[in-house]
Every structure is written in C-alpha cells, then in structure tokens.
C-alpha cells in the first residue's frame, strides 16, 4: 500500500480542509474526501468513559471502578438498561470466547480490564472453561483456535513501526509472521481482520486509555514522562473508529505537551487505510458519534 | 587515555545496588540481534552506527527490576546523537559535566562513546536513589572525552533553544522532530551529518537544519531534490508558505542550510549570511 507520490509538510499545510488538532494524523494517508463520505454512510458509535478514581495512588486500576466504567459504557453503547442484558445481546451462552489482550510489560491491558470483561462474558452464560485470555499465544491457545467470538482489548501507546499501537494492530498475533506486516508503517494490518479464523468474530473492542503513552523514546520505546493518567476507556463495535478517536487524543496530548503540532512518526496511516482500503470501519471523525461519559476535565477531544 | 570497552564496564558493574542484587549473567547485543532485545527500536541505534550493547538487571524480590542498558555507539558524536534524539530537557543528575535526563524512573545520559539508560519503573524515592548512584558509578568507569559534532558550533546562537539540538544521519529522525516529507527528499544518509535546532522569537518557533554531505556533488543533488519537492515556487530559494511562515534553503559547498517556519524572509537571509 505504498504510495509513490511524496507527501510533504507543505502539502499538508496547503490542505485547509483539515482541522488543526489531529489533522496531522492524516499525513501519509491516502487522500479521501471525508466530508463527502460522511453524508452517505452511517455513524459509528464510540463511548468514551472516564473516571478520576479509577487508579489508586500507585497507578493500579481499581477493579470495581473498572467494572462500573465498562458496564456504563456497554449499556450506553447497546441501549440496554443493565450490563448483563447488554452483554447477552452480543454474546451467546454457546459462544467460545477469546479475550485478546496485550501483555507489553510497561503498559498492559491490565488484569482488571481483562477480569471485568470475563465476568460479563460469564454473566452472559458462557462457562468459564469456554473463555480464554491471551495475547502472544492465540494461534496455539485451544480456546482461541475454536473461538466463535472475540473481545479485543488493549492500551493505546506510541509505537515504533505503526505510529500507535491500536486495536487494529492488536490482531497481529493472529498471523504466524507479524514481521511481514511491518512494512510501510504497518499500513496493511487491517488485512488480518479478513482472515477466516478472525473475520466477523469480534463482538466488542475496548481501547484502554487509563495510562496511554503519547511519545515513545528510550531504549524500549517506553518513557514514563510521556505516559499520563487519562483515566479512560474507549468502547465500541468499530475498531477503526475507536483507534481514530484514540489517536486524536494522543495527538492532542502531544500538542499540549510539546507546545506545537508534532505529528506521530511514523504516521498512524494503518488506521486510515483500514477505513479506505479494507473498509473495516470508519476513521473519519465526521462519521463517528462520540459519546462522552463521566469526567470531562482535560478530556482533549 | 585508554579507550574503555563494554566488556570492561561489565566486569566493573557492582554486585548490588542498595538492596537490589545483580542478576546472573549479563547479556550482549550486536547490530545482528539487537532487535530481539528492543523489538522495534533497534533501527534507531543502528542508524547511529551502533556497535554493541550490554544489558544488566538488578533484582529485589517483590520490587520492579532496575534495568541497565549500555550502548557502545562507536564514537561520542553518535552517543550524543542517540541522547539528543530522545531528550527534551537536559539535567545534570549524573554529574556537572554530563548531560542527562531523569524523569519518572528513567535516567538516560551519554559519556564518551556510550549511551546509557537505567530504568526502574514505577518510580519510587529509593529506586531513584539507586538509579542515580548506579549512574555515577558507570560514569566513573568511562574515561573518555564527550565531544559533540562540529556542525553544532555552526548553528546561529541567537534565540537558540539549546536542549532542542538533534544530531542524526537518517531522515526518519528528522521527521520525528520536524516533519518534512514521507520520503528522503534531503538525501540524508549514514555518511551525512545533520543537526536540527529550534529557535524561539516572539513566542513562535522556527527551525534551522544544517546538513553536511561527503562532497559537493551529493549536496547539490540533495538541494535540487529538496527544492523541487518542497519549494518549487520559491524566489531566491525562499518562500512564504500557505500558513504565513517562511522557509528557505541555501547550498554552500558540501553544506545545505534549511530554515523552516521562520517569521520573515529577512530572518532567513540573516541566518544565511552568518
């Protein structure tokens, strides 16, 4: 998906249709008429929930608060009054459910988020023996191998190859050769979502924004000074809309921190290619219905 | 003065730091296998002519480890380059004559041809103390001069933000700090020295990029490439861009100077004259 045309800062400046904040996300992405698209397609619903009390003094998520946040988000998302009803609308008791998590040691999905998801999958009637939680072992995990449903949950952070680590990217472990997807800033990651053992199985996506990382430097691409307590979760059905929303928050944080619009490098083009080439979801903010719940201080979006 | 090697540093590392004990065995990495250790991050070091790395862990039961990574970058210019890529604000935690940056449990610094990172995350008072103590010990093992690239001294000094100076040999690192283009239109390669610095005037930033090519043929080719991709409509190689800010470039022997985001054409001419 490598474009031959050179895309310069100059062209970006010329493109006056892009809003100032977050616009640099589109650097390197194929040109699309987002306004036109907005008119003829349905909106993707994204729930952003934040709670100042979610982290304890040591920065560890509080399980009860995480559960409440997820419950509020899914009821808002589905329109059901109770979280169990909401979960029953997306998971059947006969489902075999893989919760795809992320174990990068500095910022994980967190066991609190994993357990909150697992609890509600069980409340939907799925026996514990039919629920698996895994990241790097999904291709050999018996639950994942026979899964009928997937829940995708991971934190957002800046990333060497992809610009940001996203929900779309979280499925790279569903292929035996992840390194073959690193080319051109991981442009074609969404292709993985079309593979037979993945396609159509994802029932819910949770982009963990409790402590995102907005800039990655240092030997392990981790630097505590670029991690902040955002205390949020982004929840929805459309992984592209969630990633697009998450990366706008990351970019806004970069603008706030650096005092100037410093684009992600490499650009997070895989999010927009997931939309324009693979039609996995929508990256266009104009087609995303963002619902904000809870704390709105320093929300950045 | 005898140059110290990384194996020599390994031998001198203390067996414990505070209550943290050195884990069994240290690990070495070379350009061929660095990616196994810092998955995704190896390209940065390799672009700076990385030679060898030493990874040592200090452990205490029930506590986060203290991870020490020491990179031999071949020469002090490149050690400074790697450090300059990631620091936002220089402190002198390790010593008055050593540039370092400490934040949130991560300390990085450079001395001689070595770039050093010590991390204990999450941060605590005692872990911070151990990190700082260890950094001073390691700095003491290195008995080399810390010289910066000559090109830096050519940067205009007026309104310069000293902690913003970056030194690199790969266009991707230029884009990290000031996005120019998704392709290497300035033809910055491994044998090319580049410095980028930020300036502030009337609360607005502008940038000066200076590049030294191996010869005039290369600088000329890069100049033509840059002008045709970025400023094809410039008059006297200076142009007011669509955001109201000015950019310009100058070719001089084997050097190119680019001024980006400047407040006026006069400012650019003033810099070029110097």
Interface residues (C-beta under 8 A of the other chain):
Chain A: X6 X7 X8 X9 X10 X12 X13 X14 X16 X24 X27 X28 X58 X59 X106 X159 X160 X161 X217 X218 X219 X220 X221 X222 X223 X224 X225 X227 X259 X260 X262 X263 X265 X266 X267
Chain B: X38 X40 X41 X43 X69 X71 X85 X86 X88 X103 X104 X105 X106 X108 X117 X119 X121 X122 X123 X172 X175 X176 X177 X178 X179 X180 X181 X182 X183 X185 X205 X229 X230 X231 X241 X242 X243
